[in-house]
Amino acid sequence: MQSPIFAYNEQQTQERWSLQNKQMLRVILESHDDILARKGTMVAYQGLVEFDVEYQSNQQSRARAQTGEGLDLMRCHGQGTVYLANLKQHVHVMDVDQDGLTVDSSYVLAMDSSLHHEVIAVDSLYGISGSGKYQLNISGRGKVALMTSGMPLLLQVTPDKYVNCDADAIVAWSTGLRVQMQAQTHSSGVWRRRGSTGEGWELSFMGTGFALVQPSELLPPQNAQIGSGLAAQYGMGQQGAHGQNQGNAWS
């Protein structure tokens, strides 16, 4: 049997985390070396691999109910190789170190089970109830796989060069950055996009680190229905309409 499709063979590598292609993640599992993956994202596996629903603590459950931000995870464990993908999203593997990573949970595909995650909220420049944006803070040491709609852009933030990103395009950033949610308009018109430009809420980053943006102001396909209503009208991201303008971890 012959066909060009046979050119898409498994990529051989000794790396535990690797990309099979731009849209598929390959992770080698060993005993006592579990990963957490978004529910339903396994597309294939080899070996003795098991998948179990990951338990959520009471604090995580309360945060999810209050903010809508959080992760529906499954634990992948055993010995073998697992392949993960989600609706043809581009996949990117990142190392999390002591600096930490802040990310919109919609863009998380998988992570090492040793990593810790908690919900935080971004301050609003205007202090208006309902204009905050919740995110997920991932800390510890390990790997995390993020998804983007198309190939992203990594912007470096330095003390003399801060970066502003559309709240609907930002994917992740260095946790150590100072972040503020703002709209480039006067407060009386904060709920209106800037005239007829279609632009609304932004996140402003200051300090030293990076900000990762995708070439799309749409949510990942699995959450596309959330794009109607307040979040779409005011350009505040997926959870923008639920914020309480807290600047620290949810509790």
ABEGO torsion letter per residue (X at the ends): XBBAAAABBBBBBABABBBABAABBBBBBBBGBBBBBBBGABABBBEBBBBBBBBBBAAAAAAAAAAGBEBBBBBBBEBEBBBBBBGGBBBBBBBBBAAEBBBBAAABABBBAABBBBBBBBBBAAGBBGABBBBBBBBEBEBBBBBBBEBBBBBBBBAABBBBBBAAABABBBAABBBBBBBBBBAAAAABBBEAAGBBBBBBBBEBEBBBBBABABBBAAAAAAABEAAAAAGAEAAAAABAGBABBBX
